[in-house]
Amino acid sequence: MTQHPYNPGRLLFGGDYNPEQWSRDVWVEDIALMRRAAVNTVSLGIFSWALLEPREGEYDVTWLDDIIALLHEAGIGFFLATPTASPPPWFTRAYPDALPVRADGTKLSHGSRDTYAISAPAYRDASRRIARFLADRYGSHPGLRGWHVHNEYGTIDYGPHAAEAFRRWLRRKYDSLDALNAAWVTAFWSQHYDEWNDVLPPRATQYLHNPAQAVDFKRFNSDEMLEAYLEQKAEITASGSTAPVTTNFMLPTWNHLEQWSWSDAQDAVSIDHYLDDPGIDGETHVAYCGDLTRSWAGGPWLLMEQNAIGIRMGDRTSLKEPDQTIRNSLGYIARGSQSSLFFQWRASAGGSEFWHGALVPHAGEASRAFEAVVELGGILESISEVVEPPTDGRTFEADVAILWDAEGWWSTETPHLPNDALSYSDEVRATHRSLWRAGISVDFVRAGDDLSRYRLVIIPSMFAMSEADAAWLTSYVRAGGQVVVQFFSGIADMNQRVITGGYPGVLRELLGVRAEEIRPLPDGETLELGEEHYSELWSERVQLDGATSVVDYREGALAGLPAITRNDVGAGAATYLSTRLTQRSRDRFYARLCVDLGIEPVVSGAADLGLEAVRRRGAAADYLFLLHHGSERVTVSGEGVDLVTGASATGLSLEPGGVAVIRESSREWMLAAENPSGE
């Protein structure tokens, strides 16, 4: 796995700054407030193309020169973006063919962000030019922290440029139409192709798309956007700039990128992350993001954006309390982030996102929100030593790994599966949530990675898998590993073709089972299983073929048949979950399994007290992050120093909502809940 040991020498704090929205007197106020809050980093120019290049080939960067000078004088560094996520009006007027087309044929108009056709030659040429201009001018600036190429790649185009580029991609992959026809099973529904020009993106059509075509189009888009990113990176490198180059991933609601290959192409891996729940599950989401991004990066990473005081949920914004902003920021850093950056610095007075949260809210500095920003800045300065990674680059230790596969996500998005309520993303998240609740550290891995350091590997519902994937898992298990495979895995090959002879396809031999029926459950229905487990959404009629049953179905048509099985293979074992455990049952299953395997939480008993305990390895010491999500004061006793307060960790008292970052002298910890009322 490629490692990206980005080390800025201090924890970066700040966020997107849009001075072009404000008068210069506000700039002066901004700099003063940044210094007060210990902000040391901003991101500039992300959506500024129309001002930077007001007419094609004519540049006006006076305002950018001036704000960079002010920031540099104040000791504030910057990431400089290439503004290619939002082409200016003159561009779309001059090149209307570079506007994106939706699947239904609707050609979008200028008027928002991300209105570009990624494969349009004019767009790619203009993107390279603006990237090179900025790199030539600012690439050696001493305040430059790095290059922020584009923003949240993900606009999907179905127009003529996309069609041509898709065909070129397919020619490289399949070489011939005969190979494509075989892979896509075009004999079905009279889809056989004998001319390349007949092959199109999966545009709106009468009924169901060809699933292989749909997944290939997602693969193509990831590769096409990566090519566009690499073109800009090449221009920056050719200018002589040595600053690291990144682009910000975006999760969780949509996923258009294959993150492992993208991570390999970046000097530092960064992400924008916005919570999807205002309650305790938002805390699990922070952990999920941190574990994912650290795993993609193979080490330290960058949080490029997070939300400050507002969490947008559907049609309304939920308030994010100041103490949660602090806990969330430390949650990311605990899992390897080298930064706590936000969108944005100052809340916009107008424009499309003028109700988006910001470090300086509409109320200004005289607000509890900004007071929390000042507090957070002080905390980050006090714990900044954690930024130094250990010599091996591994900031995290985990005994458990979950397979993350973007193509697994895409495969389960194809319509007309046995139960369209199945979501790959939900399965990964639910499994990670169970381990978080048990206080267990988790890495994510890609197929083919070295698994020897892990005692348990979990495969979420991976509809499509290859023979090589099956051999990789089998080798791990034979060598003594423990693997858990969740339902609807290994069913199809990488072209979405079902492997006949019984489910779960390529994993039948490893799992020692053969399923002949998939039996989806109606919404809201649960099945009782043995061992006090319940399941939902999915079930399978499983026959044992070498495995033994661990838990049986207790009711319904499958009563008495295996629900959870175990197959001993070599020195290890493979467990199969043929049904979707409810969240509570999933929590119990994985907590018990970890106990059986001797996999211990970071701090025993912490989760029971509402404490999230995370250990980050550093160059000089290990650091125990304690984030209190519970409702009772907790006493922490052990050997170390809390960097947040400077106090000894012996008898440290942690209030609900509080945080501690302890430089450890020992890993032995005792925790106890306090009851201030004496009841």
C-alpha positions in Angstrom: 0.0 0.0 0.0 1.3 3.4 -0.9 2.0 5.6 2.1 1.5 9.4 2.1 3.4 10.6 5.2 2.3 14.2 4.9 3.8 16.0 7.9 3.2 19.8 8.0 5.1 20.1 11.3 2.0 21.3 13.2 -1.7 20.5 13.2 -3.3 22.7 10.5 -6.3 24.7 11.6 -8.6 26.9 9.6 -10.5 26.3 6.4 -11.9 27.5 3.1 -11.5 31.3 2.9 -13.3 33.4 0.3 -12.0 36.9 0.6 -13.4 37.8 -2.8 -16.8 37.8 -1.2 -15.8 40.6 1.2 -14.4 44.2 1.2 -10.9 44.8 2.2 -11.8 46.2 5.6 -13.3 42.7 6.4 -10.0 41.1 5.3 -8.2 43.1 8.0 -10.8 41.9 10.6 -10.5 38.3 9.3 -6.7 38.3 9.8 -7.1 39.6 13.3 -9.7 37.0 14.2 -7.6 34.2 12.6 -4.7 35.2 14.8 -6.9 35.3 17.9 -8.2 31.8 17.1 -4.7 30.4 16.3 -5.8 29.7 12.7 -2.7 28.8 10.7 -4.0 27.6 7.4 -6.7 28.6 4.8 -7.7 27.3 1.4 -8.0 29.9 -1.3 -9.5 30.1 -4.8 -11.6 27.0 -4.8 -14.5 28.7 -6.7 -12.7 31.8 -8.1 -12.2 31.0 -11.7 -14.4 33.8 -13.0 -12.3 36.4 -11.1 -8.9 34.8 -11.7 -9.5 34.6 -15.4 -12.3 37.1 -16.2 -11.8 36.6 -20.0 -10.2 33.6 -21.8 -6.5 33.9 -21.5 -6.6 37.1 -19.4 -5.7 36.8 -15.8 -6.4 39.2 -12.9 -4.8 38.1 -9.6 -4.3 41.4 -7.9 -6.8 40.5 -5.2 -5.1 37.1 -4.7 -1.7 38.6 -4.5 -2.9 41.0 -1.9 -4.6 38.5 0.4 -1.7 36.1 0.2 0.6 38.9 1.3 -1.6 39.7 4.2 -1.9 36.1 5.3 1.8 35.5 5.0 2.6 38.6 7.0 0.4 37.2 9.8 2.1 33.8 9.6 -0.9 32.0 8.0 -0.2 29.5 5.3 -2.5 28.4 2.5 -3.6 25.7 0.2 -4.1 27.1 -3.3 -6.9 25.5 -5.3 -7.2 25.1 -9.0 -10.8 26.5 -9.5 -11.9 24.0 -12.1 -15.0 22.8 -10.3 -16.8 25.9 -11.4 -16.1 27.1 -15.0 -16.9 30.8 -15.4 -19.8 32.2 -17.6 -17.5 33.1 -20.5 -16.3 29.5 -20.7 -19.8 28.0 -21.0 -20.8 30.7 -23.5 -17.8 30.0 -25.7 -17.9 26.2 -25.3 -21.6 25.1 -24.8 -20.6 21.6 -25.8 -18.6 21.4 -22.5 -21.8 21.5 -20.4 -22.8 18.2 -18.8 -25.8 16.2 -20.0 -27.9 14.2 -17.6 -28.9 10.6 -18.2 -32.3 11.7 -19.4 -30.7 13.9 -22.1 -31.2 17.2 -20.3 -28.3 19.6 -21.0 -27.5 21.6 -18.0 -27.1 25.3 -18.0 -24.6 27.6 -16.3 -25.8 28.8 -13.0 -24.3 26.6 -10.3 -21.1 24.8 -9.4 -19.8 21.6 -11.1 -21.4 22.3 -14.5 -18.7 20.8 -16.8 -18.4 17.8 -19.0 -15.2 16.1 -17.7 -14.4 14.6 -21.2 -14.8 17.8 -23.2 -11.5 18.8 -24.8 -12.1 22.5 -24.2 -12.7 22.0 -20.5 -9.6 19.9 -20.1 -7.5 22.4 -22.0 -8.8 25.3 -20.0 -8.2 23.4 -16.7 -4.6 22.7 -17.6 -4.0 26.3 -18.5 -5.3 27.8 -15.3 -3.5 25.2 -13.2 -0.2 26.0 -15.0 -0.7 29.8 -14.6 -1.3 29.5 -10.9 1.6 27.0 -10.4 4.0 29.3 -12.3 3.0 32.3 -10.2 2.6 30.8 -6.7 4.3 27.4 -6.8 7.4 28.5 -4.8 5.6 30.8 -2.4 6.9 30.1 1.2 3.4 30.1 2.6 2.1 27.5 0.2 1.1 24.4 2.2 -0.1 22.4 -0.9 -2.2 22.3 -4.0 -5.9 21.7 -3.7 -6.7 20.5 -7.3 -10.4 20.9 -8.3 -13.0 20.3 -5.6 -14.9 17.1 -4.9 -14.6 15.4 -8.3 -17.9 13.7 -9.1 -19.9 15.4 -11.9 -21.2 12.7 -14.2 -21.8 13.5 -17.9 -23.8 11.4 -20.3 -23.3 13.6 -23.4 -21.4 13.1 -26.7 -18.0 13.7 -25.2 -18.6 11.1 -22.5 -19.8 8.6 -25.1 -16.7 9.0 -27.2 -14.4 8.8 -24.1 -16.4 5.8 -22.8 -15.9 3.9 -26.1 -12.1 4.6 -26.0 -12.0 3.3 -22.4 -13.9 0.1 -23.4 -11.6 -0.5 -26.4 -8.6 -0.4 -24.1 -10.3 -2.8 -21.6 -11.9 -5.3 -24.0 -9.9 -4.8 -27.2 -12.7 -6.2 -29.3 -16.5 -6.1 -29.6 -16.6 -9.9 -29.3 -15.0 -9.6 -25.8 -17.3 -6.8 -24.8 -20.4 -8.7 -26.0 -19.4 -11.7 -24.0 -18.6 -9.7 -20.8 -21.9 -7.8 -21.0 -24.0 -10.8 -22.0 -25.5 -8.7 -24.8 -27.3 -11.8 -26.1 -29.9 -10.8 -23.5 -32.6 -8.4 -24.9 -31.0 -8.2 -28.3 -28.2 -5.9 -27.2 -25.4 -7.4 -29.3 -23.1 -4.8 -30.7 -21.4 -5.0 -34.1 -20.4 -1.3 -34.3 -18.5 0.6 -31.5 -20.4 3.8 -32.2 -23.6 2.0 -31.1 -22.2 1.6 -27.6 -23.4 4.5 -25.3 -23.4 5.5 -21.7 -26.3 4.1 -19.7 -28.6 6.9 -20.6 -32.3 6.9 -19.6 -34.0 4.0 -21.3 -37.3 2.1 -21.3 -36.6 -0.3 -18.5 -33.5 -1.8 -16.8 -29.9 -1.0 -17.9 -27.4 -3.8 -18.6 -25.7 -4.1 -15.2 -22.2 -4.7 -16.7 -22.6 -1.6 -18.8 -23.7 0.4 -15.8 -20.8 -0.7 -13.6 -18.3 -0.2 -16.4 -19.5 3.3 -16.9 -18.8 4.0 -13.2 -15.3 2.6 -13.6 -14.8 4.7 -16.6 -15.9 7.9 -14.9 -13.5 7.3 -12.0 -10.6 6.7 -14.4 -11.6 9.7 -16.6 -11.7 12.1 -13.6 -8.4 10.7 -12.4 -6.9 11.4 -15.8 -8.2 15.0 -15.6 -6.7 15.3 -12.1 -3.3 13.9 -13.2 -3.2 16.4 -16.1 -3.5 19.3 -13.7 -1.0 17.7 -11.3 1.5 17.3 -14.3 1.2 21.0 -15.0 1.9 21.9 -11.4 4.9 19.6 -11.3 6.2 20.9 -14.6 6.2 24.4 -13.2 8.8 23.3 -10.7 6.5 23.5 -7.6 7.4 21.0 -5.0 4.4 21.5 -2.8 2.3 18.4 -2.2 -0.7 17.9 -4.5 -4.1 16.6 -3.4 -7.7 16.7 -4.2 -10.6 16.3 -1.7 -12.6 13.1 -1.6 -16.2 13.4 -0.6 -18.3 10.9 1.3 -20.8 9.4 2.3 -23.9 9.9 0.2 -22.4 9.5 -3.2 -19.3 7.7 -4.4 -17.9 8.2 -7.9 -14.2 7.5 -7.3 -12.2 4.3 -6.8 -10.3 5.7 -3.8 -7.4 3.3 -3.7 -6.1 4.1 -7.1 -6.8 7.8 -6.5 -4.9 7.7 -3.3 -1.9 6.2 -5.0 -1.9 9.3 -7.3 -1.8 11.9 -4.6 1.0 13.3 -2.5 -1.4 13.6 0.4 -4.8 12.2 0.8 -7.6 14.6 1.8 -11.3 14.4 2.3 -14.4 16.6 3.0 -16.6 15.1 5.5 -20.1 16.1 6.6 -22.1 14.3 9.3 -25.3 12.5 8.4 -26.7 12.4 12.0 -26.9 15.1 14.7 -26.8 12.5 17.5 -24.5 9.8 18.7 -24.4 8.2 15.3 -22.7 11.3 14.1 -19.8 10.4 16.3 -19.6 6.9 14.7 -19.6 8.7 11.4 -16.5 10.7 12.3 -14.7 7.5 13.2 -15.8 5.8 10.0 -14.5 8.7 7.9 -11.2 8.8 9.8 -10.6 5.1 9.6 -11.4 5.0 5.9 -9.2 8.0 4.9 -6.3 6.8 7.0 -6.5 3.4 5.4 -6.6 4.9 1.8 -3.6 7.1 2.7 -1.7 4.3 4.4 -0.9 6.8 7.2 -1.5 10.5 8.0 -4.0 12.4 6.0 -5.8 15.7 5.7 -9.3 16.8 6.7 -9.9 19.5 4.1 -13.5 20.3 5.1 -15.9 19.6 7.9 -19.1 21.4 9.1 -18.7 23.9 11.9 -22.1 24.7 13.6 -24.7 23.3 11.3 -25.5 19.8 10.1 -27.7 19.7 7.0 -30.3 16.9 7.3 -32.7 16.7 4.4 -34.7 19.9 4.3 -33.3 21.5 7.5 -30.2 22.3 9.4 -29.6 20.9 12.8 -27.4 22.8 15.2 -24.0 21.4 15.9 -23.1 22.3 19.5 -19.7 23.9 20.2 -18.5 21.0 22.3 -19.4 18.6 19.5 -17.3 20.6 17.0 -14.3 20.2 19.3 -14.9 16.5 19.9 -15.4 15.8 16.2 -12.2 17.7 15.3 -10.2 15.6 17.8 -11.9 12.4 16.6 -10.5 12.9 13.1 -7.0 13.8 14.5 -7.1 10.7 16.7 -7.4 8.6 13.6 -4.5 10.2 11.7 -5.7 13.6 10.4 -3.0 16.2 10.3 -5.6 19.0 10.1 -8.8 20.4 11.4 -10.1 22.5 8.4 -13.6 23.6 7.9 -16.0 25.0 5.3 -15.8 27.9 5.7 -14.1 30.7 7.6 -16.7 33.3 7.4 -20.4 32.6 6.7 -21.4 34.1 3.4 -24.0 36.9 3.4 -25.4 35.8 0.1 -25.0 33.2 -2.6 -26.2 29.6 -2.8 -24.7 28.3 0.5 -25.2 31.4 2.7 -26.8 29.2 5.4 -23.9 26.9 5.5 -22.1 26.7 8.9 -18.8 28.6 9.3 -16.2 29.3 11.9 -17.3 33.0 12.0 -21.1 32.8 11.9 -23.4 35.5 10.8 -23.5 36.7 14.4 -19.8 37.4 14.2 -17.1 37.0 16.8 -19.5 37.8 19.7 -21.0 34.3 19.7 -20.5 31.0 21.5 -19.7 29.4 18.2 -16.6 31.6 17.7 -15.7 31.1 21.3 -15.5 27.4 20.6 -13.3 28.1 17.6 -10.9 30.0 19.8 -11.0 27.1 22.3 -10.3 24.6 19.6 -7.4 26.6 18.2 -5.8 26.6 21.7 -6.4 22.8 22.1 -4.8 22.1 18.7 -1.7 24.1 19.6 -1.4 22.3 22.9 -1.5 18.8 21.3 0.4 19.7 18.1 3.2 17.2 18.9 0.9 14.4 17.9 1.5 15.4 14.2 4.9 13.7 14.1 4.3 10.2 12.8 6.4 7.2 13.9 9.2 6.1 11.7 7.2 3.3 10.1 4.4 5.8 9.2 1.7 3.8 10.9 -0.2 6.1 13.2 -2.7 3.4 14.1 -2.8 -0.2 15.3 -5.7 -2.5 14.5 -6.4 -6.2 14.7 -9.6 -6.0 12.6 -9.9 -5.0 9.0 -12.9 -4.4 6.8 -12.7 -4.8 3.0 -13.5 -1.5 1.3 -14.3 -1.7 -2.4 -15.8 1.1 -4.5 -16.7 -1.4 -7.2 -18.6 -3.4 -4.5 -20.6 -0.3 -3.9 -21.3 0.2 -7.6 -22.2 -3.4 -8.1 -24.9 -3.3 -5.4 -26.3 -0.1 -7.0 -27.4 -2.0 -10.1 -31.2 -2.2 -10.0 -33.3 -5.3 -9.8 -31.2 -7.3 -7.4 -33.2 -9.7 -5.2 -33.7 -6.9 -2.7 -33.0 -3.3 -3.9 -33.0 -2.2 -0.2 -29.6 -3.7 0.1 -26.9 -1.1 0.3 -23.1 -1.8 0.3 -22.4 1.5 2.0 -25.0 0.7 4.7 -23.5 -2.8 5.3 -19.9 -1.4 5.7 -21.1 1.4 8.0 -23.3 -0.9 10.1 -20.3 -3.3 10.6 -17.9 -0.5 11.5 -20.5 0.9 13.9 -20.7 -2.4 15.8 -16.9 -2.4 16.2 -16.9 1.3 17.3 -19.5 0.5 19.9 -17.2 -2.3 21.2 -14.3 0.1 21.3 -12.4 -2.0 18.7 -9.9 -0.3 16.4 -10.5 -0.9 12.7 -8.5 -0.5 9.4 -9.9 -0.8 5.9 -8.1 -2.9 3.3 -8.4 -3.4 -0.5 -8.4 -6.8 -2.2 -4.9 -8.2 -2.5 -3.4 -6.3 0.5 -1.2 -8.1 3.0 -3.5 -9.3 5.8 -1.0 -10.9 8.0 -1.2 -8.3 10.7 -5.0 -8.7 11.2 -6.6 -11.3 13.4 -10.0 -10.7 11.9 -11.1 -9.6 8.3 -14.7 -8.8 7.5 -16.1 -8.9 4.0 -19.3 -6.8 3.7 -21.9 -7.7 1.1 -19.7 -8.0 -2.0 -21.9 -9.1 -4.8 -19.1 -9.2 -7.4 -15.8 -10.9 -6.6 -13.1 -12.4 -8.7 -11.3 -15.8 -8.4 -8.2 -13.9 -7.3 -10.2 -12.3 -4.5 -11.3 -15.8 -3.3 -7.7 -17.1 -3.5 -6.5 -14.1 -1.5 -8.9 -14.7 1.3 -8.3 -18.5 1.3 -4.6 -17.9 1.6 -5.2 -15.6 4.6 -7.4 -18.1 6.3 -5.2 -21.1 5.7 -2.3 -19.2 7.4 -4.4 -18.8 10.5 -6.6 -15.8 9.8 -10.3 -15.5 10.7 -12.7 -14.1 8.1 -16.3 -13.2 8.3 -18.2 -13.0 5.0 -21.6 -11.3 5.0 -24.5 -12.3 2.8 -24.8 -11.8 -0.9 -21.0 -12.0 -1.5 -19.1 -13.7 -4.3 -22.3 -14.2 -6.2 -21.1 -12.8 -9.5 -17.8 -12.2 -11.4 -16.4 -8.7 -12.1 -18.7 -8.4 -15.1 -21.7 -8.9 -12.9 -22.3 -12.4 -14.3 -23.8 -14.8 -11.8 -21.6 -17.8 -11.0 -23.8 -20.8 -11.5 -24.0 -23.9 -9.3 -25.1 -22.3 -6.1 -24.3 -19.3 -4.0 -22.0 -17.8 -2.8 -20.2 -18.5 -6.0 -16.4 -18.1 -5.8 -16.6 -18.4 -2.0 -18.4 -21.7 -1.8 -15.3 -23.8 -1.2 -13.8 -21.3 1.4 -17.1 -21.1 3.3 -18.0 -24.7 3.0 -21.6 -24.0 2.1 -23.9 -24.0 -0.9 -27.0 -21.8 -1.0 -29.7 -22.7 -3.5 -32.2 -19.9 -2.7 -32.2 -16.2 -1.8 -35.2 -15.3 0.2 -35.5 -11.5 0.7 -37.6 -10.4 3.7 -40.4 -7.8 3.5 -39.7 -4.4 4.9 -40.1 -4.4 8.7 -40.1 -8.2 9.1 -37.5 -9.8 11.3 -36.5 -13.4 11.8 -35.5 -14.9 15.2 -32.3 -16.8 15.1 -30.5 -18.8 17.8 -28.1 -17.2 20.3 -30.6 -14.3 20.8 -30.0 -12.9 17.3 -32.5 -11.4 15.0 -32.2 -10.6 11.3 -33.9 -8.5 8.6 -33.9 -7.7 4.9 -32.3 -11.0 3.6 -32.1 -14.7 4.2 -30.8 -17.7 2.3 -31.5 -21.4 2.2 -28.0 -22.8 3.0 -26.8 -26.4 2.8 -23.6 -27.4 4.7 -20.8 -28.6 2.5 -18.0 -29.0 5.0 -19.0 -26.2 7.3 -20.8 -26.5 10.6 -23.8 -24.5 11.7 -23.2 -21.9 14.5 -26.6 -20.4 14.6 -29.8 -21.7 13.0 -33.0 -19.9 11.8 -35.7 -20.5 14.4 -38.8 -19.5 12.5 -40.3 -19.2 9.1 -39.6 -21.4 6.1 -36.0 -21.8 7.0 -36.5 -22.9 10.6 -33.9 -25.4 11.7 -31.6 -24.5 8.8 -28.1 -22.8 9.1 -28.1 -19.0 9.4 -24.5 -18.5 10.5 -21.8 -21.1 9.6 -18.2 -21.7 10.3 -15.7 -23.6 8.1 -12.2 -24.5 9.5 -9.7 -24.1 6.7 -6.0 -24.8 7.4 -5.0 -23.0 10.6 -7.9 -20.5 10.4 -11.7 -20.4 9.9 -14.2 -18.7 7.6 -17.6 -17.6 9.0 -20.6 -16.9 6.8 -23.6 -14.7 7.7 -26.4 -15.8 5.3 -28.7 -13.1 6.7 -28.6 -9.5 7.7 -28.3 -9.2 11.4 -30.2 -6.3 13.0 -27.9 -3.6 14.3 -28.2 -4.8 17.9 -27.6 -8.4 16.9 -24.7 -7.4 14.8 -23.2 -5.5 17.7 -23.6 -8.5 20.0 -22.2 -10.9 17.3 -19.0 -8.9 16.6 -18.4 -8.0 20.3 -18.6 -11.7 21.2 -16.4 -12.8 18.3 -13.7 -10.3 19.3 -13.7 -11.6 22.8 -13.4 -15.2 21.5 -10.5 -14.2 19.3 -8.7 -12.2 22.1 -9.2 -8.9 20.3 -9.3 -6.3 23.0 -10.7 -2.7 23.0 -8.3 0.2 23.1 -9.3 0.8 26.8 -11.3 -1.9 28.5 -14.7 -0.6 29.8 -14.4 2.8 28.0 -17.3 2.2 25.7 -19.6 1.2 28.6 -19.0 4.6 30.1 -19.7 6.6 26.9 -16.0 7.1 26.3 -14.5 6.8 22.8 -10.9 5.8 23.3 -8.5 6.0 20.3 -4.8 5.5 20.4 -2.6 7.4 17.9 1.0 6.4 17.5 3.6 9.2 17.3 7.3 9.7 16.8 8.1 10.2 20.5 5.1 8.6 22.3 1.6 7.1 21.9 -1.3 9.4 22.5 -4.6 8.3 24.0 -7.6 10.4 22.8 -10.6 10.2 25.1 -13.9 11.7 23.8 -16.7 11.7 26.2 -20.1 11.1 24.6 -21.8 9.9 27.8 -23.8 11.6 30.5 -21.8 11.0 33.7 -18.5 12.3 34.8 -15.7 9.8 34.5 -12.4 9.5 36.4 -9.4 8.3 34.4 -6.3 7.0 36.1 -3.0 6.0 34.5 0.5 7.2 33.7 0.7 10.1 31.4 0.0 13.8 30.8 -3.2 15.3 29.4 -1.9 17.7 26.7 -5.2 19.6 26.7 -4.9 20.7 30.3 -1.3 19.9 31.2 -2.6 17.9 34.1 -1.4 14.5 35.2 -3.6 11.6 34.0 -3.7 10.1 37.4 -7.2 10.9 38.7 -8.1 13.0 35.7 -11.8 13.9 35.8 -13.6 14.1 32.4 -17.0 15.8 32.2 -19.7 14.8 29.7 -18.8 16.3 26.4 -15.2 16.7 27.4 -12.0 15.6 25.8 -8.5 14.5 26.8 -5.4 13.8 24.8 -2.9 11.9 26.9 0.7 11.4 26.2 1.0 7.9 27.5 3.8 6.6 29.8 1.9 3.3 30.1 -1.0 1.6 28.4 -2.6 0.5 31.7 -5.8 2.5 32.4 -8.5 2.4 35.0 -11.9 4.1 34.5 -14.7 4.8 36.9 -18.0 6.7 36.6 -18.6 9.4 39.1 -22.0 10.2 40.6 -21.8 13.8 41.7 -25.2 13.6 43.4 -24.1 10.7 45.5 -27.2 8.7 44.6 
